[in-house]
Amino acid sequence: MLSPGHTTKIYMSRKPVDFRYGYDRLAHIAKTVAKADPYGGGVFLFFNRAMTKAKIIFFDGTGSVMIWKRLEKGKYKLPKLSPDGSFASIAGTDMMLLLEGVDTGKLKRGKAWKPDKLELE
């Protein structure tokens, strides 16, 4: 089971890919287009043109992992993000909701908490 943490980098492709591609071809796209290391702990999410199938690739430290999911009804609804670039960075929770078929564009997320300046004594 895939359960990315808050610090896991999730890269979502905005452009559809040919679903005949295997891990190596998708890793090459991640490296050349997303400019990210497919063996560096990030998770890469790809969709087909019809937006009914998703492929996820990542390296777990011991081997390459590819997950393939097809929605039996409906289509994936990508969040509206700025149009620049062909990859977008999304939160792990957004990825999990997206893969369940939830339209994450309709969700309202609270602002993430960050500590103020740390005081070292």
Buried (B, 14 or more C-beta within 10 A) or exposed (E): EBEBEEEBBBBBBEEEBEBEBEBEEBBEBBBEBBEBEBEEBBBBBBBBEEBBBBBBBBBEEEEBEBBEEEBEEEEBBBBEEEEEEEBBBBBBBBBBBBBEBBEBEEEEEEEEEEEEEEEEE
